[in-house]
Amino acid sequence: MGELIIKNNFILSKDYYGSNYAIRFTDSFENTIDYNHDSVLDQLDTRITDLPCWEKYGKYTRTRRLPKFVEGLETVIITKSK
């Protein structure tokens, strides 16, 4: 993975694409989620890029939790809190 960016939420962004960022955030259950931005976006493809928020804002975000449709992706690592 590339440069690590710490965020407060899950994010996919047009501005980040191509930079190979590794993103980390902590969800509302205190789990740490790490993912490679470009790999996740590539796997989701039009599921994200066809959304109105992608067209209007150039990003998709989810506060507090990881989206269900992202949980099973191989490039997403969830470290459960103890």
MOTA-V6790 format. One record per pair of residues at least 12 apart in sequence whose ideal C-beta (glycine too) atoms are under 10 Angstrom apart, sorted by the first residue. I is the first residue (numbers start at 1). J is the second residue. Records with the same first field share a line. If there is no record, write none. Layout:
I=J  J
//
This chain:
1=20  21  22  23  34  35  36  37  38  39  75  77
2=19  20  21  22  23  36  37  38
3=19  20  21  22  23
4=21  22  23  24  34
5=19  21  22  23  24  25  37
6=22  23  24  25  26
7=21  23  24  25  26  33  61
8=25  26  61  63  64
9=23  25  26  27  33  61  62  63  64  65  66
10=23  25  27  33  35  40  60  61  62  63  64  65  66  67  70  76
11=23  25  35  37  59  60  61  62  63
12=35  37  38  40  41  44  48  49  51  53  54  58  59  60  61  62  67  70
13=37  41  54  57  58  59  60  61
14=41  49  54  57  58  59  60
15=58  59
16=37  38  41  58  59
17=37  38  41  42  49  58
18=37  38  41
19=37  38
20=36  37  38  39
21=35  36  37  38
22=34  35  36  37  38  39  75  77
23=35  36  37  40
24=77  79
25=62  63  64  65  66
26=64  79  81
27=62  63  64  65  66  78  81
28=63  64  65
29=64  65  66  78  80  81
30=79  80  81  82
31=65  66  78  79  80  81
32=77  78  79  80  81
33=65  66  70  71  76  77  78  79
34=75  76  77  78  79
35=66  70  73  75  76  77  78
36=73  74  75  76  77
37=75
38=75
39=73  74  75  76
40=67  70  73  74  75  76
41=60  75
42=75
43=69  70  72  73  74  75  76
44=60  67  69  70  73
47=60  67  69  70
48=60  67  69  70
66=78
//
